[in-house]
């Protein structure tokens, strides 16, 4: 199916058919009506695709908003716990360094 629109409202409004002896040329009218039907089918298909995509994006957006909310709710406590763990590790490291420095300097003084 081709999603290219062949008619505009102005083209439809300004369409003039040639008049045969008994009236309009039936083949010309049929061809024009076939174009109109094809355009309406294309419009309907494009609308359905758009509605499906909108629904999909709305579901995805809602899921992402929920994920953001849960991350924001859990982030402060998790960050605090991570910070405490890092600080505890740093304090231990500083204590060890301090002890090593004491031993090194006390050994240098004794030499």
C-alpha positions as CSV (number, residue, x, y, z in Angstrom):
1,X,0.0,0.0,0.0
2,X,1.3,3.4,-1.0
3,X,0.9,6.1,1.6
4,X,1.1,9.0,-0.9
5,X,-2.0,11.2,-1.1
6,X,-3.0,12.0,-4.6
7,X,-5.9,14.3,-4.1
8,X,-6.3,17.5,-2.1
9,X,-9.6,19.1,-1.1
10,X,-9.0,21.8,-3.7
11,X,-8.5,19.3,-6.5
12,X,-11.6,17.5,-5.5
13,X,-13.6,20.7,-5.4
14,X,-12.3,22.0,-8.7
15,X,-12.6,18.7,-10.6
16,X,-14.4,19.1,-13.9
17,X,-15.7,16.2,-15.9
18,X,-16.1,16.2,-19.7
19,X,-19.7,15.9,-20.8
20,X,-20.5,13.3,-23.3
21,X,-23.6,13.2,-25.5
22,X,-25.6,11.6,-22.7
23,X,-23.8,13.1,-19.7
24,X,-20.5,12.6,-18.0
25,X,-17.9,10.1,-19.2
26,X,-18.5,7.1,-16.9
27,X,-14.9,5.9,-17.2
28,X,-13.5,9.3,-16.1
29,X,-15.9,9.5,-13.1
30,X,-15.1,5.9,-12.1
31,X,-11.4,6.6,-12.3
32,X,-11.8,9.7,-10.1
33,X,-13.9,7.9,-7.6
34,X,-11.4,5.1,-7.4
35,X,-8.7,7.7,-6.6
36,X,-10.9,9.1,-3.8
37,X,-11.5,5.6,-2.4
38,X,-7.8,4.9,-2.5
39,X,-7.0,8.1,-0.7
40,X,-9.6,7.5,2.0
41,X,-8.1,4.0,2.5
42,X,-4.6,5.5,2.8
43,X,-5.9,8.1,5.3
44,X,-7.5,5.4,7.3
45,X,-4.4,3.2,7.3
46,X,-2.2,6.2,8.3
47,X,-4.6,7.2,11.1
48,X,-4.6,3.6,12.4
49,X,-0.8,3.4,12.3
50,X,-0.6,6.8,14.1
51,X,-3.1,5.7,16.8
52,X,-1.2,2.5,17.3
53,X,2.1,4.4,17.6
54,X,0.6,6.9,20.0
55,X,-0.7,4.1,22.2
56,X,2.7,2.4,22.2
57,X,4.5,5.6,23.0
58,X,2.0,6.4,25.8
59,X,2.6,3.0,27.4
60,X,6.3,3.4,27.1
61,X,6.1,6.9,28.6
62,X,4.1,5.7,31.5
63,X,6.5,2.8,32.2
64,X,9.5,5.3,32.1
65,X,7.7,7.7,34.4
66,X,7.1,4.8,36.8
67,X,10.7,3.8,36.6
68,X,11.9,7.3,37.2
69,X,9.6,7.6,40.3
70,X,10.9,4.3,41.7
71,X,14.5,5.3,41.1
72,X,14.0,8.7,42.7
73,X,12.3,7.1,45.7
74,X,15.2,4.6,46.2
75,X,18.0,6.8,45.2
76,X,18.6,8.8,48.4
77,X,18.8,5.8,50.7
78,X,20.9,3.8,48.2
79,X,23.3,6.7,47.7
80,X,23.6,7.2,51.5
81,X,24.4,3.6,51.9
82,X,27.0,3.7,49.2
83,X,28.6,6.8,50.7
84,X,28.7,5.2,54.2
85,X,30.4,2.1,52.8
86,X,33.0,4.2,50.9
87,X,33.6,6.4,54.0
88,X,34.1,3.3,56.2
89,X,36.6,2.0,53.7
90,X,38.4,5.3,53.6
91,X,38.5,5.5,57.4
92,X,40.0,2.1,57.6
93,X,42.6,3.0,55.0
94,X,43.5,6.2,56.9
95,X,43.9,4.3,60.1
96,X,46.3,1.8,58.4
97,X,48.3,4.6,56.8
98,X,48.5,6.4,60.1
99,X,49.8,3.2,61.8
100,X,52.4,2.6,59.1
101,X,53.6,6.2,59.3
102,X,54.0,5.9,63.0
103,X,56.1,2.8,62.6
104,X,58.2,4.3,59.8
105,X,58.9,7.5,61.7
106,X,59.5,5.7,65.0
107,X,61.9,3.4,63.2
108,X,63.7,6.4,61.7
109,X,64.0,8.1,65.1
110,X,65.4,5.0,66.6
111,X,68.1,4.7,63.9
